[in-house]
Amino acid sequence: MIVTTTPSVEGRKIVEYKGVIFGEVIAGVNFLKDFAAGLSNFFGGRSRSYEGELIEAREAALEEMQNRAARLGANAVVGVDIDYEVLGQGGNMLMVTASGTAVVVE
């Protein structure tokens, strides 16, 4: 599966548009990761626990989007965009949405 943020795939022709697709993930951040991130915030530096959670959520959203494209018979997704949102009362949930257009390229 070709996945790109560009509107086309260089050297390939789009022969069919299957439609706009999405992959969504909502991930909760557990107490220990939240605590470790709080220490990073207090003392300065990067929050590796939150970075890891963000990477996992992004990869899962992209994988879900690709699976949906494959079920439609697409072999590529163009115009991919990834959005992030913080949810929950304490802002302890992360939503990642990947979207794009499922296409068939030759």
C-alpha positions in Angstrom: 0.0 0.0 0.0 1.4 3.4 -1.1 0.6 6.1 1.5 1.5 9.7 0.7 0.6 13.2 1.7 0.8 14.3 -1.9 -2.2 14.4 -4.2 -0.7 11.9 -6.6 1.9 9.2 -6.8 4.8 10.2 -8.9 5.2 8.0 -12.0 1.9 6.3 -11.4 -1.5 7.1 -12.8 -4.6 7.2 -10.6 -7.2 5.1 -12.5 -10.0 4.9 -9.8 -11.0 6.9 -6.8 -12.5 4.7 -4.0 -13.4 7.5 -1.6 -12.3 9.4 1.5 -11.2 7.1 4.3 -10.3 7.5 7.9 -8.4 5.7 10.7 -9.1 6.8 14.2 -7.5 5.9 17.5 -8.3 7.1 21.0 -5.6 6.3 23.5 -5.7 6.8 27.2 -2.6 7.8 29.1 -2.1 5.8 32.3 -1.2 7.2 35.7 2.5 6.3 35.5 3.0 7.9 32.1 1.1 11.0 33.3 3.3 11.2 36.4 6.5 10.8 34.4 5.4 13.5 32.0 4.6 15.8 34.9 8.2 15.4 36.1 9.5 16.2 32.7 7.3 19.3 32.6 8.5 20.4 36.1 12.2 19.7 35.5 12.3 20.4 31.8 13.1 18.1 28.9 11.2 15.8 26.6 8.5 13.5 27.8 9.5 10.1 26.3 6.4 8.4 27.8 4.0 10.8 25.9 6.2 10.6 22.8 5.9 6.8 22.8 2.1 7.0 23.2 1.9 9.5 20.4 4.0 7.3 18.0 1.9 4.2 18.8 -1.4 6.0 18.3 -0.3 7.6 15.0 1.0 4.2 13.6 -2.3 2.5 14.7 -4.4 5.2 13.0 -2.4 4.9 9.8 -2.7 1.1 9.9 -6.4 1.3 10.4 -6.7 3.7 7.4 -4.7 1.4 5.2 -6.8 -1.6 6.2 -10.0 0.3 5.2 -8.5 1.3 1.9 -7.5 -2.3 1.2 -11.1 -3.5 1.9 -12.3 -1.0 -0.7 -9.8 -2.5 -3.3 -7.4 0.4 -3.2 -3.7 0.0 -3.5 -2.8 3.6 -2.5 -3.9 6.4 -0.2 -3.2 10.0 -1.4 -3.6 13.3 0.3 -3.0 11.9 3.8 -3.5 14.2 6.8 -3.0 13.4 10.4 -4.8 15.3 13.2 -4.3 15.2 16.9 -6.7 16.1 19.7 -6.6 15.9 23.5 -9.8 14.6 25.0 -11.2 13.9 28.5 -11.8 16.0 31.6 -8.1 16.0 32.6 -6.8 16.0 29.0 -5.5 12.4 29.6 -6.8 10.9 26.3 -5.3 11.4 22.9 -7.2 11.1 19.7 -5.3 10.6 16.4 -7.2 10.7 13.1 -5.5 9.8 9.8 -7.5 10.6 6.6 -6.9 10.4 2.9 -8.3 9.3 -0.4 -8.2 5.7 -1.3 -7.3 5.2 -4.9 -6.2 2.5 -7.4 -2.9 3.4 -9.2 -1.2 1.6 -12.1 
